[in-house]
Amino acid sequence: MSALSIPSVELSTGYQIPQFGFGTYKIAPEDCVDAVKYALDLGIRHIDTAQMYHNEAEVGRAIEESGIDRDEIFLTTKLNNDKHLPEDARKSFQQSLEDLRTDYVDLFLIHWPLPTLYGGDFVQTWRTLLEFQFDKTARTVGVSNFQINHLERLIAETGVTPAVNQVEIHPQFANNELRAFHSKHQIVTEAWSPLARGNVLGEEKVVAAASRLGKTPAQVVLRWGIERGDVLFPKSVHPDRIKENLDIFDFQLDEQAKADLDSLDKGEAGRSGSHPDTMDRL
């Protein structure tokens, strides 16, 4: 599959981010190189990692060994929770660049707002990330797991709106109010855990839609996210699953499937990960 057949979304910084990428969360270092190289071989040109994942070095090695020009790959990493103080953020970012074997990343995110830590001063951390965007070592900066009130504070205190907010989104937790805020402020929505850690795949309405459309439940759920305009990056270490996840650009959901998947939203009860207001793990 050609990388050119994967649609892109324009960021407020003017750069294009591929709408479909490859996530590396919980991929062990010993599995990461082969998994990333396989994803790149399939035509995926967007790789998402984080300092917290402890596999940046393997991602960097995979990109280097792939032989693909660095400028053809959209590379994202994220600031670790114990690196929010300005000097810690600067040092850890430089370490990320070294581990990733690159002199820039396409997107650098604050991984969690941590409002109960660091005196709740994630604005200070955001100002530090803006330094990286200014010197172009990060072409674009953004945030992850920020709630509306967190975003409002960043915008009010710095005048700079994050280009991206990467948050949990899937049919059981559609996060529609936050997505509407993003749309109003030209913030691109990235959806982590787009398959709800697999919890949504056995839903009767998902299985029925998959059968009717001749696709797998995972493909139907991922297509739902794509058609909503979100940026997705499912992860797997299994080549057949990576290929299956990518094979979602040759069909569209019918109106019944859209309505059925929309109806699965449980609001906060559907959230499978940590809540941004209380997440305080370093």
Secondary structure, 3 states (H helix, E strand, C coil): CCHHHCCEEECCCCCEEECECEECCCCCHHHHHHHHHHHHHHCCCEEECCHHHCCHHHHHHHHHHHCCCHHHCEEEEEECHHHCCHHHHHHHHHHHHHHCCCCCEEEEEECCCCCCCHHHCHHHHHHHHHHHHHCCCEEEEEEECCCHHHHHHHHHHHCCCCCEEEEECECCECCHHHHHHHHHCCCEEEEECCCHHHCCCCCHHHHHHHHHHCCCHHHHHHHHHHHCCCEECCCCCCHHHHHHHHCCCCCCCCHHHHHHHHCCCCHHHHCCCCCCCCCCCC
